[in-house]
Amino acid sequence: MGLVILNYTMTQLETLQQELQKLIRIGRGLSSNRKEIFHITPERLQYFFDTYFNLPLDDWDYYVSYDPSDHDELLLLMRFHLHLYVHDNVDENKIYIPPYFPRVFQIEKEVNKTNHPHVPETFEVETKLFYVNDHYGTNNWLLGIPLSKNFEPLEGTNLIPTTQINYDYIFPTFGYGDYFPTLSAGQKSDKNFMLSTLQDHILGWNDENLNLFTQALREYFSRDRSFYEEAVKIKTYGYWVLQSADESIGIDEEMVLEAIKNRQIYSLDRLVNYGVSRELVESPEFVKKALELNSDLVMWLSEEWRNNKEIMLEVINRIPFYYCYASDELKNDAEIRAAAFSDKNKFLAAQREEDVDEIGVDFLSWPEDWQTDRELLLACSLEFWNWEDDASQLYRKIIGENFSKDADFFREALQKYGEDGSIFNFSDESLRRDQDLLFLCLKAGYELYPHMQCTLESIAPPEFLNEYDFMRKIISHFPNCLSCAGENIKDDTEIVRSAIVKEGNLLEYASNRLRANEEMVLLAIKQNPESKMFADPQLVERLGL
């Protein structure tokens, strides 16, 4: 009775990519003659792959911004065809793809026979329900997920009764961690069940339940080599599966390297504590292979290996900015410096391929011409806030002296690397009057923190806060900016309406006139019932709210 979600050795994105590539390769589209009639051509599938899903597989979570015209077909592909779990944020035109299908869901709005006629009982808010693969019951995957109240199968079968709960009524809590102690011996000894549980954000479990899981592996699988041959293929991001294996299964180099490739350990030194021979761990050839599979291991190498020129040269030749992890002695080595700083394009390409934002950790060690290079400074605009003070101050000084009046520099920084828009703080006052740059700055911040407080008043000229066309555009995209708008804007019916239909509590910042306007108050309360506290008290009393 496993909970195998598609293929437990692949993430949801990997499953999606493989299915798309297969369909494109054989020239087959997607269609259905059932109630949900649709047809997606192979050309559309190629477009979806190129536009949304041709992504590196080295991340944990994925957020895909989509064109609204593609929305329905994307959900048909992911939910209806592949039975993936994705969170659809229609307001922002974004789809979130978690690494694996969540196991546990919490009821967010009461589920009863009025909104779900087929449910056997009422499920109150905060009730936990479980997704199981071997389930009994029909389900429309476009609308919801088959969930179970417990793990009890129908008598005489392995099938667990489920009921469809629609997406709007549930929120994933992902893991079995809190429930692992309640599972039966039959479930803990089920190979597929335990393999799929390895997908389960397992390091987020508390220590007690994590120890129980490891004990269950030792009790039921420690001598089952085939189990560990599958287990090392699963990305656990820090849980070392082989710690529970018995030495008799013969933990060999191939298994250890497969586990390392799938991010099951980050410190090679710890391997000897998990039954891996010291002879293997101390072998330079093994260390080279491990670093080739997962270069991030360099961050936790011992000082001895960081001072090994041959090892560090191989790492830096692959990823130049990992120069920062070389020993102090090697950082002054001409050959090491040449490997790191001879090719700016390779340096930047490695950053894009590795999807990291730490290339400037050793900014003070860079050659002088690199420290003033436009492309490199742009690439560092994500990270300089986290540098040591001396490096950060030098970066700000260089920006101020060379680029503070360069609108194109800040436009590119905000579009490509802006993250929260903080880089714009180092622009000249003259650029603060560029309304397009102000918009990009806010956009960068809101994409990272959708509910952040408005920062417009700290970067825009005061008169802009009362400029109708500018503020209408800003508030239509970033409703929270109503809070820092001028009084004329806060009294404008159209602009205030555009804000409160998205966030009712913004009624707080409307003018007194609009807070006493029945239409406005009802719109705000419809979006968020708590917003009535900001309405005119006399109106609240008159409407019986």
C-alpha positions in Angstrom: 0.0 0.0 0.0 2.5 2.6 -1.2 2.1 6.3 -1.6 4.2 6.4 -4.8 3.6 9.7 -6.6 4.3 8.9 -10.2 8.0 8.1 -9.9 9.5 8.6 -6.4 13.0 9.2 -7.8 11.8 12.2 -9.8 10.5 15.6 -8.8 7.2 16.8 -10.3 9.1 19.1 -12.7 11.3 16.2 -13.9 8.1 14.2 -14.5 6.6 17.1 -16.4 9.7 17.6 -18.5 10.0 13.9 -19.4 6.4 13.6 -20.4 6.5 16.7 -22.5 9.7 15.6 -24.2 8.2 12.2 -24.9 5.0 13.6 -26.4 6.9 16.1 -28.5 9.3 13.4 -29.7 6.6 11.1 -30.9 4.6 14.0 -32.3 1.5 13.3 -30.2 -0.7 16.0 -28.6 -3.1 15.7 -25.7 -6.8 15.2 -26.1 -9.8 13.9 -24.2 -13.2 12.7 -25.2 -14.5 12.7 -21.7 -16.5 15.5 -20.1 -13.5 17.8 -20.1 -13.1 18.0 -23.9 -9.8 19.5 -25.0 -7.1 19.1 -27.6 -3.5 20.4 -27.2 -1.3 20.0 -30.3 2.3 18.9 -30.3 3.3 22.4 -31.4 1.6 23.9 -28.3 3.3 21.3 -26.1 6.7 22.4 -27.6 5.7 26.0 -26.9 4.9 25.2 -23.3 8.2 23.4 -22.8 10.3 26.2 -24.3 8.4 29.0 -22.6 7.7 27.6 -19.1 9.4 24.3 -18.3 12.8 24.2 -19.9 14.3 24.9 -16.4 17.4 23.6 -14.6 16.6 20.7 -12.2 18.9 21.9 -9.3 16.3 23.9 -7.4 13.7 22.8 -4.8 10.7 24.9 -5.6 9.6 26.4 -8.9 7.4 29.4 -9.7 6.2 29.8 -13.3 4.7 33.1 -14.5 2.3 32.4 -17.3 0.4 34.3 -20.0 -3.3 34.2 -19.0 -4.2 32.9 -22.4 -2.2 29.7 -21.6 -3.7 29.2 -18.2 -6.4 26.6 -18.9 -4.2 24.4 -21.1 -1.4 24.5 -18.5 -3.7 23.2 -15.8 -5.1 20.5 -18.2 -1.5 19.3 -18.8 -0.4 19.4 -15.2 -3.5 18.5 -13.2 -5.7 16.6 -15.5 -3.1 14.7 -17.6 -0.2 14.2 -15.1 -2.1 14.5 -11.8 0.6 16.9 -10.4 -0.1 19.1 -7.4 0.4 22.7 -8.4 -0.8 25.9 -6.7 -2.5 28.3 -9.1 -2.2 32.0 -8.2 -4.7 33.5 -10.6 -4.3 37.1 -9.2 -0.5 37.1 -10.1 -0.6 34.7 -13.1 1.8 32.3 -11.4 1.9 28.6 -10.8 3.9 27.1 -8.0 5.3 23.6 -8.6 6.5 22.0 -5.4 9.2 19.3 -5.7 6.9 16.4 -4.8 3.2 15.8 -4.3 2.2 16.9 -0.8 1.1 14.1 1.5 -1.0 16.0 4.0 -3.6 18.8 3.4 -5.3 21.1 5.9 -8.9 22.2 5.4 -8.9 26.0 5.0 -12.7 26.5 4.6 -15.4 24.2 6.0 -16.2 21.3 3.6 -19.8 20.2 3.8 -22.6 18.8 1.6 -23.6 22.2 0.4 -20.2 23.0 -1.3 -19.2 19.3 -1.7 -22.4 17.2 -2.2 -20.4 13.9 -2.4 -18.5 14.2 1.0 -19.5 11.6 3.6 -19.2 14.1 6.5 -18.4 17.7 7.3 -14.7 18.5 7.6 -14.1 21.5 9.8 -11.3 24.1 9.3 -7.8 22.8 10.3 -8.9 19.2 9.8 -5.9 17.2 8.3 -6.6 14.9 5.3 -4.2 12.6 3.5 -3.3 11.9 -0.1 -2.8 8.2 -0.8 -1.9 6.6 -4.1 -3.9 3.3 -3.6 -7.2 5.0 -3.2 -10.8 4.1 -3.9 -13.1 6.7 -5.4 -13.5 8.9 -8.5 -11.9 12.3 -8.8 -11.9 15.3 -11.2 -8.3 16.4 -11.1 -9.1 19.8 -12.6 -11.2 20.6 -9.6 -9.6 18.8 -6.6 -7.7 16.0 -5.0 -8.8 12.6 -3.6 -8.1 12.8 0.1 -8.6 10.4 3.0 -9.4 10.9 6.6 -7.0 8.1 7.7 -5.0 5.2 6.4 -7.5 2.5 7.0 -8.1 0.4 3.8 -11.4 -1.2 2.8 -11.8 -4.6 4.5 -10.0 -7.3 2.6 -8.2 -4.8 0.2 -5.3 -2.4 0.1 -7.6 0.4 -1.2 -8.3 3.4 1.0 -11.6 5.2 0.6 -11.2 8.9 -0.5 -13.3 11.8 -1.3 -12.6 14.7 -3.7 -11.8 18.0 -1.9 -11.6 21.0 -4.2 -8.4 23.1 -4.4 -9.9 26.3 -2.9 -10.7 24.5 0.3 -7.3 22.9 1.1 -3.8 24.0 1.7 -0.8 21.5 1.7 1.2 20.9 4.9 3.2 18.4 2.9 4.5 15.9 5.3 3.7 12.8 7.3 6.2 13.9 10.0 3.6 14.4 12.7 1.8 11.2 11.8 4.6 8.8 11.4 4.3 7.4 15.0 0.7 6.5 14.3 1.4 4.5 11.1 1.1 0.7 11.3 4.0 -1.8 11.1 2.5 -2.8 7.7 2.9 0.7 6.4 6.4 1.2 7.8 7.5 -2.1 6.3 6.1 -1.3 2.8 9.0 -0.6 0.5 7.2 1.9 -1.8 5.6 3.7 1.1 9.0 4.3 2.8 10.7 5.2 -0.5 8.1 7.8 -1.3 8.3 9.2 2.3 11.9 10.1 1.6 10.5 12.8 -0.7 8.7 14.3 2.3 10.8 17.4 3.3 12.0 14.9 5.8 14.6 17.2 7.4 11.7 19.4 8.5 10.4 16.7 10.8 11.1 17.0 14.5 14.0 15.0 15.9 11.8 12.4 17.5 9.9 11.5 14.4 13.0 11.6 12.2 14.7 9.1 14.6 11.6 6.9 14.4 11.8 7.0 10.6 15.5 6.0 10.7 14.7 3.2 13.2 12.0 1.9 10.9 14.5 1.8 8.0 16.9 -0.1 10.2 14.3 -2.6 11.4 12.7 -3.4 8.0 15.3 -2.6 5.3 18.8 -2.4 6.7 19.9 -5.6 4.9 17.8 -5.0 1.7 20.4 -3.7 -0.8 17.7 -3.2 -3.5 15.9 -0.7 -1.1 19.1 1.4 -0.8 19.8 1.2 -4.5 16.5 3.0 -5.0 16.8 5.2 -2.0 20.1 6.9 -3.0 18.3 8.1 -6.2 16.0 10.3 -4.3 16.8 14.0 -3.6 16.5 14.3 0.2 18.6 17.6 0.5 20.5 16.5 3.6 19.1 13.2 4.9 21.8 10.5 4.6 19.7 7.4 3.7 22.7 5.1 4.0 23.1 5.7 7.7 20.4 3.1 8.3 22.0 0.4 6.1 23.8 -2.6 7.5 27.4 -3.0 6.5 26.6 -6.4 5.1 24.8 -4.9 2.0 28.2 -3.7 0.9 28.0 0.1 0.7 30.2 0.8 -2.3 31.5 3.8 -4.1 28.8 3.8 -6.7 26.0 4.0 -4.1 27.8 6.7 -2.1 28.3 8.8 -5.3 24.7 8.4 -6.3 23.6 9.6 -2.9 26.0 12.6 -3.1 24.6 13.5 -6.6 21.1 13.6 -5.0 22.1 16.0 -2.3 21.9 13.4 0.5 25.0 14.8 2.3 27.0 18.0 2.2 30.1 17.0 4.3 32.4 14.4 3.1 34.1 14.2 6.5 30.9 12.9 8.0 30.8 9.8 5.7 33.0 7.8 8.0 30.4 8.2 10.7 27.9 6.5 8.4 29.7 3.3 7.6 31.7 4.5 4.6 35.3 3.3 4.7 37.9 5.9 5.7 40.1 4.7 2.8 37.4 5.7 0.3 36.7 9.1 2.0 40.4 10.0 2.1 41.0 9.1 -1.6 41.7 12.1 -3.8 40.1 10.4 -6.7 36.9 9.9 -4.7 36.8 13.5 -3.6 37.3 14.6 -7.2 34.3 12.4 -8.3 32.2 13.7 -5.5 32.9 17.3 -6.3 32.2 16.8 -9.9 28.8 15.4 -9.1 28.0 18.1 -6.5 30.4 21.1 -6.5 28.6 22.6 -3.5 30.5 20.1 -1.3 33.4 22.4 -1.6 31.7 24.7 0.9 32.2 22.1 3.7 35.6 20.6 2.7 38.2 20.4 5.4 41.1 22.9 5.3 43.3 20.1 4.1 41.3 19.6 0.9 40.8 23.4 0.4 44.6 23.6 0.4 44.9 20.8 -2.2 45.8 22.7 -5.4 44.8 19.9 -7.7 41.4 19.5 -6.1 40.7 23.2 -6.0 41.9 23.8 -9.5 39.3 21.3 -10.8 36.5 22.9 -8.8 37.5 26.5 -9.9 37.9 25.5 -13.5 34.2 24.4 -13.4 32.9 27.2 -11.2 35.3 30.1 -11.1 33.7 32.0 -8.2 34.3 29.0 -5.9 37.7 30.6 -5.7 36.4 32.0 -2.4 36.5 28.5 -0.8 40.2 28.0 -1.5 42.6 28.2 1.4 44.2 31.6 2.1 47.4 30.2 0.8 46.0 29.0 -2.5 44.1 32.3 -3.0 47.5 33.9 -3.6 48.6 31.2 -6.1 49.0 32.6 -9.6 47.5 29.5 -11.3 44.5 29.5 -9.0 43.9 33.2 -9.6 44.2 32.7 -13.3 41.6 29.9 -13.3 39.2 32.1 -11.4 39.7 35.5 -13.1 41.0 34.9 -16.6 37.6 34.7 -18.3 34.8 37.1 -17.2 32.2 35.4 -19.5 32.9 32.0 -18.0 32.6 33.5 -14.5 29.2 34.9 -15.3 28.1 31.8 -17.3 28.9 29.6 -14.2 26.7 31.9 -12.1 23.8 31.4 -14.4 24.2 27.7 -14.7 24.6 27.2 -11.0 21.8 29.7 -10.2 23.6 31.2 -7.3 24.0 34.7 -6.1 27.3 34.6 -4.2 29.8 35.3 -6.9 31.1 38.4 -5.2 32.0 36.9 -1.8 35.6 37.7 -2.5 35.0 41.0 -4.2 38.0 42.6 -2.4 40.2 39.9 -4.0 39.0 40.6 -7.6 41.3 42.3 -10.1 40.7 46.0 -10.2 39.3 46.0 -13.7 36.7 43.4 -12.6 35.7 45.5 -9.7 34.5 48.3 -12.0 33.1 46.0 -14.8 29.5 46.8 -15.6 28.3 43.2 -16.2 30.0 41.9 -13.0 28.6 44.8 -10.9 25.1 44.1 -12.2 25.5 40.4 -11.4 26.5 41.3 -7.8 23.5 43.6 -7.3 21.6 40.7 -5.8 24.1 39.9 -3.1 26.2 42.8 -1.9 24.0 43.4 1.1 25.3 40.1 2.6 29.0 40.8 2.1 31.5 41.9 4.8 31.3 45.6 5.4 34.5 46.5 3.6 33.5 44.7 0.4 29.9 46.1 0.6 31.1 49.7 1.1 33.6 49.4 -1.8 30.8 48.1 -4.1 28.5 51.0 -3.1 31.3 53.5 -3.6 32.0 52.2 -7.1 28.3 52.3 -8.1 28.1 55.9 -6.7 31.1 57.1 -8.6 30.5 55.3 -11.9 26.8 54.5 -12.4 24.6 56.5 -10.1 23.2 58.6 -13.0 23.1 55.7 -15.5 19.5 55.0 -16.1 20.2 51.9 -18.3 22.4 50.4 -15.5 19.6 50.6 -13.0 17.0 49.5 -15.5 19.0 46.3 -16.3 19.7 45.8 -12.6 16.0 45.9 -11.7 14.8 43.8 -14.6 17.4 41.1 -14.4 18.8 41.1 -10.9 16.6 43.5 -8.9 15.1 41.0 -6.4 13.7 43.5 -3.8 14.6 46.7 -5.7 17.2 47.8 -3.1 19.9 48.6 -5.7 17.8 51.6 -6.7 18.8 53.2 -3.3 22.1 54.1 -4.9 20.7 55.9 -7.9 21.1 59.7 -8.2 18.1 61.9 -7.3 17.7 62.8 -10.9 16.7 59.2 -11.7 14.0 59.3 -9.1 11.9 61.3 -11.5 12.0 58.5 -14.1 8.5 56.9 -13.6 9.4 53.8 -15.5 12.4 53.2 -13.2 10.2 53.8 -10.2 7.7 51.2 -11.5 10.5 48.6 -12.1 11.8 49.2 -8.6 8.4 48.5 -7.0 7.8 45.5 -9.3 11.1 43.9 -8.2 10.1 44.3 -4.5 6.5 43.1 -4.9 7.5 40.0 -6.8 9.7 39.0 -3.9 7.4 40.2 -1.1 3.8 40.5 -2.4 2.5 42.0 0.8 5.4 44.3 1.6 4.7 47.8 2.8 4.8 50.5 0.3 8.2 52.0 -0.3 7.2 54.5 -2.9 7.3 57.5 -0.6 11.0 56.8 0.1 12.1 56.8 -3.5 9.7 59.1 -5.5 9.4 62.9 -5.4 6.5 63.9 -3.1 4.5 65.5 -6.0 4.3 62.1 -7.7 2.2 60.7 -4.9 -0.6 63.0 -6.0 -0.2 62.6 -9.8 -3.3 60.8 -11.0 -2.0 58.8 -14.0 1.1 57.7 -12.3 -0.6 56.6 -9.1 -3.4 54.9 -11.0 -0.9 52.7 -12.8 1.1 52.0 -9.6 -1.9 51.1 -7.4 -3.5 48.9 -10.1 -0.3 46.8 -9.9 0.7 47.3 -6.3 -2.4 48.0 -4.3 -0.5 48.5 -1.0 0.8 51.8 -2.4 -2.6 53.3 -1.6 -1.1 53.6 1.9 1.4 56.2 0.8 -0.7 58.0 -1.9 -1.5 61.7 -1.6 -4.9 62.8 -0.2 -6.4 63.4 -3.7 -5.6 59.9 -4.7 -7.1 58.4 -1.5 -10.3 60.2 -2.3 -10.5 58.9 -5.9 -13.3 56.4 -6.3 -11.8 54.5 -9.2 -8.3 54.2 -7.8 -9.5 53.2 -4.3 -11.9 50.6 -5.8 -9.0 49.0 -7.8 -7.1 48.6 -4.5 -9.8 47.3 -2.1 -11.1 44.6 -4.5 -7.7 43.0 -4.2 -7.0 43.8 -0.6 -10.0 44.8 1.5 -8.0 46.1 4.5 -6.7 48.9 2.3 -10.0 50.6 3.1 -8.0 51.9 6.1 -6.2 54.3 3.8 -9.2 55.6 1.8 -10.5 59.1 2.5 -13.2 59.6 5.1 -15.7 60.1 2.3 -15.0 56.7 0.8 -14.9 54.9 4.1 -18.5 56.1 4.5 -19.5 55.0 1.0 -21.7 51.9 1.1 -20.5 50.5 -2.2 -16.8 50.8 -1.2 -17.3 49.3 2.2 -19.2 46.3 0.9 -16.6 45.7 -1.7 -13.9 45.7 0.9 -15.8 43.4 3.3 -16.5 41.0 0.4 -12.7 40.7 -0.1 -11.8 40.6 3.6 -14.6 40.6 6.3 -12.1 42.1 8.8 -12.0 45.4 6.8 -15.2 46.5 8.3 -13.2 47.8 11.2 -12.0 50.6 8.9 -15.4 51.6 7.7 -17.3 54.6 9.0 -18.9 53.5 12.3 -22.3 55.1 11.5 -22.4 53.2 8.2 -21.5 49.9 9.9 -24.3 50.5 12.3 -26.8 51.4 9.6 -26.0 48.4 7.5 -26.1 46.1 10.6 -22.5 44.9 10.0 
